[in-house]
Amino acid sequence: MNMQTTSRLTAAETALVEAFGAQIGELPGNGAVIGTRDRLLDELKKAGLPTRRIEAWHYTDLKNLMRSVPDAAQVSAIDPIAPLVEGSKVLSILQGEADAKAAVDGVEIELFKDRLADGSAAAGLTALDKDDAIGRINGSFVRDGYALTVPADTELDAPIELQALHAAGQVHTRFPVSFGAASKATIIERHRSVTEGAALVSSISDITLEDGADITWIILQQQAAEDTHLGQIRVKLGTKAKLRLFVINAGGKLVRQELRIDVVGEGAELMLRGVNLLGAESHTDVTLVLGHNVPHTNSTEIIRNVVFDRANGVFQGMIRVAPDAQKTDAKMSCNTLLLTDDGGFSAKPELEIFADDVVCGHGATVADIESSHLFYLMARGVPEKKARAMLVNAFVAEIVEELEEEKLVEALEGVISAWLEKHA
Amino acid sequence: MLEIKNLHARIAEDGTEIIRGLNLTVKAGEIAAIMGPNGSGKSTLSYILSGRQDYEVTEGDILYNGESILELDPAERASKGIFLAFQYPLEIPGVATMQFLKVAMNEQRKARGEAELTTPDFMRRVKDAAEKLKIDQAMLRRPLNVGFSGGEKKRAEILQMALLEPKLCILDETDSGLDIDALKIVADGVNALKSPDRATIVITHYQRLLDYIVPDTVHVLYKGQIIRSGDKALALELEENGYADIIGEAA
């Protein structure tokens, strides 16, 4: 491949280019896929990792924050863990490799590496725009994942857990999922490190909701303290489709979760909820680009952040309402509990509205724990530390409760209180 | 049980003095009413007794069972048996009422070196106390005070008081916002807790509540001092003549 560079590469950029060179022969894919990978890597090399001068990355200067890239190490066997919600069907991806024997009743499952091998995955390996570093990195390096098809009118009686576990090294996974008309399902996309060694993870889920599909999708990120996690979910919402998308960040050192959502069918509904639990010296970015592209659709977005230590968080929420998307109803809010003087949170809501008959609003708050609430709990004998923990927990638990599926709510509340117990 | 000696206190933020040389003694078994016009320092006194940090004591002392409690935080005071029923109980979204009750009861027990309650024991106690106060179970399943009516909030306060079994109960304007039926339920709840080793301070603006919770002593608070003390006849006198006469005498 062409090693001539137009600008000086950073150590991390050089490592990515070298890793690609070292793996090119063994990455799965037919000619079309290999050609696509090569083009994406070339684009990445030319553009470099994005800096703060790129608007979409202004608060997450990837070039500066991603100083190195761990080697794509071979790792000894990793054992699956118990699912988040008891009774879920678990589809394991261990160190980036899917399980060829995985099966779920009523769902068509293909291994993504097979789609790479036969070339059917090539068209999907894209960068969504000129600044889509995650699309480029994942498209260049992706090895495996699951492609799921939930047929029309299918209602899954148990959640499916996409259980992505890894140790140190590099992991690049992909989950194309198609939900047929009027299907109903809950998917838990769970990313978790089983060791402390540094890892680079990229993962993209491409999901399509056909007309009337009713889906709950949970992204639970629990990476280790040195990990970089680059996630992206690409969503298309059809007519009267309903998506509850929950993103929970409870780990990682450098995290970017991009939510690229297009509402393309009338009557569609999106409920986005995000919980960012931020501690140590981590940097976590949730970036939403939501297009309301047709009339009569609605969405609500609530992001709750808790910041400890020297952690930094970012929420960018862009809502675009297309010229003919009349009667759009969109409400976005981002609330932060800042429990430290050394950390921070940046919220950047943006509304681009080209239609004239819409209801769109946004709001952002940053606050400490309400002292009157603290007094109330302490006046009942709850010691200060415990009272604070209860109030922090309440701040985020409030939106988890909106999920309404009791077992799921309990499990996520468990994740949150365990995190808070460790960090608060 | 409670001895307040020459207490001076101010708002921490701006230094405004609210309590100006207050003396008060409340014995075990006693129900003491504190009455006074708006702005006399009644609610401030209740906050200072329970340890709210928005106020600073600049002089004097508060002795509880012979020991100063000024250095104790609100949780420590609570576990020693001091309970404030709030005038305006706060809504705390995201904190489940049952979980809150359980944590509060068990933290107090832990602080006193007692064993934690088992879940069935806890459930039984809550059920019994709730029935007496006509609090239905649906209310207990909601987040703490969220969406409760004014009367429900006051009953929830008395429920907490019944469960926590404090030694010194401070009721801050518990009658405000209650209709007569709700007032009776709340008063019954308070009276049920009357015992020789428990003292109650009833802070109120009006005499009405004292028809139902009959005080042993009545104290008039004005400009941060007790300007007159007496028995329940004093409350009736206030009801007839208002505060003006007494304030005039004291001035």
Contacts between the chains, C-beta under 8 A, distances in Angstrom:
chain1	res1	chain2	res2	distance
A	371	B	53	7.6
A	371	B	54	7.6
A	372	B	90	5.9
A	373	B	90	6.1
A	373	B	92	5.5
A	375	B	52	5.4
A	375	B	53	7.5
A	375	B	74	6.1
A	376	B	86	7.2
A	376	B	89	7.6
A	376	B	90	4.9
A	376	B	92	6.8
A	377	B	92	7.6
A	377	B	95	7.8
A	377	B	100	7.4
A	377	B	104	7.7
A	378	B	51	7.6
A	378	B	73	6.5
A	378	B	74	3.9
A	378	B	75	4.4
A	378	B	78	7.1
A	379	B	50	5.1
A	379	B	51	7.4
A	379	B	52	7.8
A	379	B	74	4.7
A	379	B	75	7.8
A	379	B	77	7.9
A	379	B	78	5.8
A	379	B	83	7.8
A	379	B	84	5.5
A	379	B	86	8.0
A	380	B	78	5.8
A	380	B	83	8.0
A	380	B	100	7.6
A	380	B	104	4.1
A	380	B	108	7.9
A	380	B	160	6.4
A	380	B	164	6.8
A	381	B	75	5.4
A	381	B	78	3.6
A	381	B	79	4.8
A	381	B	104	5.3
A	381	B	107	5.1
A	381	B	108	3.9
A	381	B	111	6.7
A	381	B	164	6.9
A	382	B	75	5.9
A	382	B	103	5.8
A	382	B	104	5.6
A	382	B	107	5.2
A	383	B	75	4.8
A	383	B	107	6.2
A	383	B	111	7.7
A	384	B	73	6.6
A	384	B	75	6.4
A	386	B	103	6.9
A	386	B	107	6.6
A	387	B	75	7.3
A	390	B	95	5.8
A	390	B	100	7.5
A	390	B	103	6.9
A	391	B	92	7.4
A	391	B	95	7.3
A	393	B	94	7.1
A	394	B	92	6.5
A	394	B	93	6.4
A	394	B	94	2.8
A	394	B	95	4.6
A	394	B	143	7.7
A	395	B	94	6.1
A	396	B	94	7.6
A	397	B	94	4.8
A	398	B	93	5.2
A	398	B	94	3.8
A	398	B	143	7.8
A	401	B	94	7.6
